[in-house]
Amino acid sequence: MDHPLPAPDALIRPWRTAAYVAVAIAAVELLLLLFIGGGKLLGWASDRMQLAAEKHVLSTTAQEQHKPAHIRTRKPAHAPASHRPRTKTMVLVLNGNGRTGAAASAAARVHARGYRIGQVTNAPEQVPRSIVMYRPGFAGEGRRLGRDLGVKLVTPLDGMRAKQLRGAQLVFILGP
């Protein structure tokens, strides 16, 4: 007795469904890899820009120190005054000297002066001396923080994006 063969669609449909599921999973994995890789690439590019900016600031400062006294530029007669109280100024503290726990103790020193502390973490690279950087419009607050901490190098923010500051107006990079 002959048995009829099953319909051709009955053999194809399970494989077609499995292929669609496999393609969907592969697409999700590809998107995740692109998202993670893109984030790492952007972080790397941002870190490189920050390092270049820090080197530029430090080389400019070194050039200023090596000028003869009669050629040195003078400070402006009227440095911008700080308009915001310390309690309304947030500081991002970065450890740029490589010692474990140095950023936490520096953050405690900054907080003891009345400033709000944002994030406390390590700098991407060690720095030869402490630096205070400020966002546009916060020059007076940056200079005041520099005076409070005894940091001589106070400069505009360069090489960091606003979202990296997480709401902070000033950045204190702790050196040796």
Phi and psi restraints in degrees (value plus and minus 20) as a CYANA .aco file:
   2 ASP   PHI    -108.7   -68.7
   2 ASP   PSI     120.0   160.0
   3 HIS   PHI    -126.6   -86.6
   3 HIS   PSI     116.2   156.2
   4 PRO   PHI     -90.7   -50.7
   4 PRO   PSI     125.4   165.4
   5 LEU   PHI     -94.0   -54.0
   5 LEU   PSI     129.0   169.0
   6 PRO   PHI     -86.9   -46.9
   6 PRO   PSI     139.6   179.6
   7 ALA   PHI     -80.8   -40.8
   7 ALA   PSI     124.8   164.8
   8 PRO   PHI     -80.1   -40.1
   8 PRO   PSI     -51.8   -11.8
   9 ASP   PHI     -85.8   -45.8
   9 ASP   PSI     -48.1    -8.1
  10 ALA   PHI     -85.7   -45.7
  10 ALA   PSI     -52.2   -12.2
  11 LEU   PHI    -103.1   -63.1
  11 LEU   PSI     -48.0    -8.0
  12 ILE   PHI    -105.6   -65.6
  12 ILE   PSI     -58.1   -18.1
  13 ARG   PHI     -78.4   -38.4
  13 ARG   PSI     -65.7   -25.7
  14 PRO   PHI     -80.9   -40.9
  14 PRO   PSI     -57.6   -17.6
  15 TRP   PHI     -90.7   -50.7
  15 TRP   PSI     -57.3   -17.3
  16 ARG   PHI     -85.8   -45.8
  16 ARG   PSI     -63.5   -23.5
  17 THR   PHI     -83.1   -43.1
  17 THR   PSI     -63.0   -23.0
  18 ALA   PHI     -83.7   -43.7
  18 ALA   PSI     -58.2   -18.2
  19 ALA   PHI     -85.1   -45.1
  19 ALA   PSI     -62.3   -22.3
  20 TYR   PHI     -82.7   -42.7
  20 TYR   PSI     -61.9   -21.9
  21 VAL   PHI     -84.0   -44.0
  21 VAL   PSI     -63.7   -23.7
  22 ALA   PHI     -83.7   -43.7
  22 ALA   PSI     -60.8   -20.8
  23 VAL   PHI     -84.7   -44.7
  23 VAL   PSI     -61.3   -21.3
  24 ALA   PHI     -84.0   -44.0
  24 ALA   PSI     -62.7   -22.7
  25 ILE   PHI     -84.7   -44.7
  25 ILE   PSI     -63.0   -23.0
  26 ALA   PHI     -83.6   -43.6
  26 ALA   PSI     -58.6   -18.6
  27 ALA   PHI     -84.9   -44.9
  27 ALA   PSI     -62.0   -22.0
  28 VAL   PHI     -84.0   -44.0
  28 VAL   PSI     -63.3   -23.3
  29 GLU   PHI     -82.2   -42.2
  29 GLU   PSI     -61.7   -21.7
  30 LEU   PHI     -82.1   -42.1
  30 LEU   PSI     -64.2   -24.2
  31 LEU   PHI     -82.4   -42.4
  31 LEU   PSI     -62.0   -22.0
  32 LEU   PHI     -82.4   -42.4
  32 LEU   PSI     -64.4   -24.4
  33 LEU   PHI     -82.9   -42.9
  33 LEU   PSI     -61.7   -21.7
  34 LEU   PHI     -84.2   -44.2
  34 LEU   PSI     -61.2   -21.2
  35 PHE   PHI     -83.7   -43.7
  35 PHE   PSI     -67.9   -27.9
  36 ILE   PHI     -86.4   -46.4
  36 ILE   PSI     -66.9   -26.9
  37 GLY   PHI     -83.7   -43.7
  37 GLY   PSI     -59.6   -19.6
  38 GLY   PHI     -84.8   -44.8
  38 GLY   PSI     -60.4   -20.4
  39 GLY   PHI     -84.2   -44.2
  39 GLY   PSI     -62.0   -22.0
  40 LYS   PHI     -84.1   -44.1
  40 LYS   PSI     -61.6   -21.6
  41 LEU   PHI     -84.1   -44.1
  41 LEU   PSI     -62.8   -22.8
  42 LEU   PHI     -85.4   -45.4
  42 LEU   PSI     -60.1   -20.1
  43 GLY   PHI     -83.4   -43.4
  43 GLY   PSI     -61.0   -21.0
  44 TRP   PHI     -83.7   -43.7
  44 TRP   PSI     -65.2   -25.2
  45 ALA   PHI     -83.7   -43.7
  45 ALA   PSI     -60.5   -20.5
  46 SER   PHI     -84.4   -44.4
  46 SER   PSI     -62.2   -22.2
  47 ASP   PHI     -82.6   -42.6
  47 ASP   PSI     -61.3   -21.3
  48 ARG   PHI     -83.6   -43.6
  48 ARG   PSI     -60.5   -20.5
  49 MET   PHI     -86.3   -46.3
  49 MET   PSI     -59.0   -19.0
  50 GLN   PHI     -85.8   -45.8
  50 GLN   PSI     -62.9   -22.9
  51 LEU   PHI     -83.3   -43.3
  51 LEU   PSI     -60.8   -20.8
  52 ALA   PHI     -83.6   -43.6
  52 ALA   PSI     -60.3   -20.3
  53 ALA   PHI     -85.7   -45.7
  53 ALA   PSI     -62.3   -22.3
  54 GLU   PHI     -84.0   -44.0
  54 GLU   PSI     -61.4   -21.4
  55 LYS   PHI     -83.7   -43.7
  55 LYS   PSI     -58.9   -18.9
  56 HIS   PHI     -83.2   -43.2
  56 HIS   PSI     -64.9   -24.9
  57 VAL   PHI     -82.5   -42.5
  57 VAL   PSI     -64.6   -24.6
  58 LEU   PHI     -88.3   -48.3
  58 LEU   PSI     -56.8   -16.8
  59 SER   PHI     -90.0   -50.0
  59 SER   PSI     -56.5   -16.5
  60 THR   PHI     -84.4   -44.4
  60 THR   PSI     -61.2   -21.2
  61 THR   PHI     -85.6   -45.6
  61 THR   PSI     -60.6   -20.6
  62 ALA   PHI     -84.3   -44.3
  62 ALA   PSI     -57.9   -17.9
  63 GLN   PHI     -85.4   -45.4
  63 GLN   PSI     -59.5   -19.5
  64 GLU   PHI     -81.9   -41.9
  64 GLU   PSI     -58.0   -18.0
  65 GLN   PHI     -90.8   -50.8
  65 GLN   PSI     -47.7    -7.7
  66 HIS   PHI    -110.9   -70.9
  66 HIS   PSI     -20.2    19.8
  67 LYS   PHI     -95.2   -55.2
  67 LYS   PSI     126.3   166.3
  68 PRO   PHI     -82.2   -42.2
  68 PRO   PSI     136.6   176.6
  69 ALA   PHI     -79.7   -39.7
  69 ALA   PSI     -56.6   -16.6
  70 HIS   PHI     -96.4   -56.4
  70 HIS   PSI     -31.6     8.4
  71 ILE   PHI    -122.0   -82.0
  71 ILE   PSI     -37.2     2.8
  72 ARG   PHI     -78.1   -38.1
  72 ARG   PSI     121.7   161.7
  73 THR   PHI     -97.9   -57.9
  73 THR   PSI     126.2   166.2
  74 ARG   PHI    -111.3   -71.3
  74 ARG   PSI     134.4   174.4
  75 LYS   PHI     -90.4   -50.4
  75 LYS   PSI     128.7   168.7
  76 PRO   PHI     -81.3   -41.3
  76 PRO   PSI     126.1   166.1
  77 ALA   PHI     -82.6   -42.6
  77 ALA   PSI     -52.4   -12.4
  78 HIS   PHI    -143.1  -103.1
  78 HIS   PSI      72.2   112.2
  79 ALA   PHI     -91.7   -51.7
  79 ALA   PSI     123.5   163.5
  80 PRO   PHI     -78.2   -38.2
  80 PRO   PSI     114.4   154.4
  81 ALA   PHI    -104.0   -64.0
  81 ALA   PSI     133.2   173.2
  82 SER   PHI     -98.4   -58.4
  82 SER   PSI     112.3   152.3
  83 HIS   PHI    -123.8   -83.8
  83 HIS   PSI     -38.6     1.4
  84 ARG   PHI    -125.4   -85.4
  84 ARG   PSI     121.8   161.8
  85 PRO   PHI     -88.4   -48.4
  85 PRO   PSI     138.7   178.7
  86 ARG   PHI     -78.1   -38.1
  86 ARG   PSI     -55.7   -15.7
  87 THR   PHI     -88.0   -48.0
  87 THR   PSI     -35.7     4.3
  88 LYS   PHI    -125.8   -85.8
  88 LYS   PSI     -12.6    27.4
  89 THR   PHI    -130.3   -90.3
  89 THR   PSI     102.7   142.7
  90 MET   PHI    -120.3   -80.3
  90 MET   PSI     117.6   157.6
  91 VAL   PHI    -139.9   -99.9
  91 VAL   PSI     110.2   150.2
  92 LEU   PHI    -112.0   -72.0
  92 LEU   PSI     103.3   143.3
  93 VAL   PHI    -127.3   -87.3
  93 VAL   PSI     102.9   142.9
  94 LEU   PHI    -138.9   -98.9
  94 LEU   PSI     116.1   156.1
  95 ASN   PHI    -107.7   -67.7
  95 ASN   PSI      91.5   131.5
  96 GLY   PHI    -130.7   -90.7
  96 GLY   PSI      -3.9    36.1
  97 ASN   PHI    -134.6   -94.6
  97 ASN   PSI     -27.8    12.2
  98 GLY   PHI      64.8   104.8
  98 GLY   PSI     -25.4    14.6
  99 ARG   PHI    -102.9   -62.9
  99 ARG   PSI     112.4   152.4
 100 THR   PHI     -85.0   -45.0
 100 THR   PSI     111.3   151.3
 101 GLY   PHI      64.4   104.4
 101 GLY   PSI     -23.6    16.4
 102 ALA   PHI     -86.9   -46.9
 102 ALA   PSI     -57.4   -17.4
 103 ALA   PHI     -86.7   -46.7
 103 ALA   PSI     -57.7   -17.7
 104 ALA   PHI     -85.5   -45.5
 104 ALA   PSI     -62.8   -22.8
 105 SER   PHI     -89.3   -49.3
 105 SER   PSI     -54.7   -14.7
 106 ALA   PHI     -86.7   -46.7
 106 ALA   PSI     -59.2   -19.2
 107 ALA   PHI     -83.5   -43.5
 107 ALA   PSI     -57.6   -17.6
 108 ALA   PHI     -83.9   -43.9
 108 ALA   PSI     -59.9   -19.9
 109 ARG   PHI     -83.1   -43.1
 109 ARG   PSI     -63.6   -23.6
 110 VAL   PHI     -85.1   -45.1
 110 VAL   PSI     -63.4   -23.4
 111 HIS   PHI     -84.3   -44.3
 111 HIS   PSI     -56.1   -16.1
 112 ALA   PHI     -84.0   -44.0
 112 ALA   PSI     -44.8    -4.8
 113 ARG   PHI    -100.8   -60.8
 113 ARG   PSI     -26.2    13.8
 114 GLY   PHI      86.5   126.5
 114 GLY   PSI     -20.5    19.5
 115 TYR   PHI    -101.3   -61.3
 115 TYR   PSI     135.0   175.0
 116 ARG   PHI    -105.2   -65.2
 116 ARG   PSI     122.0   162.0
 117 ILE   PHI    -121.4   -81.4
 117 ILE   PSI     109.5   149.5
 118 GLY   PHI    -108.0   -68.0
 118 GLY   PSI    -140.4  -100.4
 119 GLN   PHI    -108.0   -68.0
 119 GLN   PSI     127.3   167.3
 120 VAL   PHI    -143.4  -103.4
 120 VAL   PSI      96.2   136.2
 121 THR   PHI    -175.1  -135.1
 121 THR   PSI    -196.1  -156.1
 122 ASN   PHI    -108.3   -68.3
 122 ASN   PSI     125.6   165.6
 123 ALA   PHI     -95.6   -55.6
 123 ALA   PSI     134.0   174.0
 124 PRO   PHI     -85.9   -45.9
 124 PRO   PSI     -41.9    -1.9
 125 GLU   PHI    -168.8  -128.8
 125 GLU   PSI     133.0   173.0
 126 GLN   PHI     -91.4   -51.4
 126 GLN   PSI     127.1   167.1
 127 VAL   PHI    -136.6   -96.6
 127 VAL   PSI     131.2   171.2
 128 PRO   PHI     -96.2   -56.2
 128 PRO   PSI     -38.7     1.3
 129 ARG   PHI    -175.9  -135.9
 129 ARG   PSI     142.4   182.4
 130 SER   PHI     -89.4   -49.4
 130 SER   PSI     126.1   166.1
 131 ILE   PHI    -155.7  -115.7
 131 ILE   PSI     120.5   160.5
 132 VAL   PHI    -135.0   -95.0
 132 VAL   PSI     106.3   146.3
 133 MET   PHI    -139.8   -99.8
 133 MET   PSI     129.1   169.1
 134 TYR   PHI    -151.8  -111.8
 134 TYR   PSI     130.6   170.6
 135 ARG   PHI     -94.4   -54.4
 135 ARG   PSI     139.9   179.9
 136 PRO   PHI     -75.5   -35.5
 136 PRO   PSI     115.1   155.1
 137 GLY   PHI      70.4   110.4
 137 GLY   PSI     -22.6    17.4
 138 PHE   PHI    -141.5  -101.5
 138 PHE   PSI       8.9    48.9
 139 ALA   PHI     -83.1   -43.1
 139 ALA   PSI     -62.5   -22.5
 140 GLY   PHI     -83.1   -43.1
 140 GLY   PSI     -60.7   -20.7
 141 GLU   PHI     -87.4   -47.4
 141 GLU   PSI     -57.2   -17.2
 142 GLY   PHI     -83.6   -43.6
 142 GLY   PSI     -64.3   -24.3
 143 ARG   PHI     -85.8   -45.8
 143 ARG   PSI     -57.5   -17.5
 144 ARG   PHI     -84.8   -44.8
 144 ARG   PSI     -63.4   -23.4
 145 LEU   PHI     -82.4   -42.4
 145 LEU   PSI     -61.7   -21.7
 146 GLY   PHI     -78.3   -38.3
 146 GLY   PSI     -64.3   -24.3
 147 ARG   PHI     -84.2   -44.2
 147 ARG   PSI     -64.0   -24.0
 148 ASP   PHI     -80.0   -40.0
 148 ASP   PSI     -56.6   -16.6
 149 LEU   PHI    -118.6   -78.6
 149 LEU   PSI     -26.0    14.0
 150 GLY   PHI      55.0    95.0
 150 GLY   PSI       8.3    48.3
 151 VAL   PHI    -116.6   -76.6
 151 VAL   PSI     104.8   144.8
 152 LYS   PHI    -106.1   -66.1
 152 LYS   PSI     -48.2    -8.2
 153 LEU   PHI    -110.9   -70.9
 153 LEU   PSI      82.2   122.2
 154 VAL   PHI    -142.6  -102.6
 154 VAL   PSI     102.8   142.8
 155 THR   PHI    -163.7  -123.7
 155 THR   PSI     139.0   179.0
 156 PRO   PHI     -83.4   -43.4
 156 PRO   PSI     133.2   173.2
 157 LEU   PHI     -84.1   -44.1
 157 LEU   PSI     112.2   152.2
 158 ASP   PHI    -169.0  -129.0
 158 ASP   PSI     113.3   153.3
 159 GLY   PHI      71.5   111.5
 159 GLY   PSI     -17.8    22.2
 160 MET   PHI    -145.4  -105.4
 160 MET   PSI     126.0   166.0
 161 ARG   PHI    -110.3   -70.3
 161 ARG   PSI     137.1   177.1
 162 ALA   PHI     -79.6   -39.6
 162 ALA   PSI     -57.4   -17.4
 163 LYS   PHI     -91.3   -51.3
 163 LYS   PSI     -41.0    -1.0
 164 GLN   PHI     -91.7   -51.7
 164 GLN   PSI     -44.7    -4.7
 165 LEU   PHI     -97.8   -57.8
 165 LEU   PSI     -39.7     0.3
 166 ARG   PHI      31.8    71.8
 166 ARG   PSI      26.4    66.4
 167 GLY   PHI      70.8   110.8
 167 GLY   PSI     -26.2    13.8
 168 ALA   PHI     -96.1   -56.1
 168 ALA   PSI     127.6   167.6
 169 GLN   PHI    -117.1   -77.1
 169 GLN   PSI     -45.2    -5.2
 170 LEU   PHI    -145.7  -105.7
 170 LEU   PSI     132.2   172.2
 171 VAL   PHI    -145.2  -105.2
 171 VAL   PSI     108.1   148.1
 172 PHE   PHI    -134.3   -94.3
 172 PHE   PSI      93.1   133.1
 173 ILE   PHI    -121.9   -81.9
 173 ILE   PSI      95.8   135.8
 174 LEU   PHI    -100.6   -60.6
 174 LEU   PSI     102.7   142.7
 175 GLY   PHI    -118.5   -78.5
 175 GLY   PSI    -190.5  -150.5
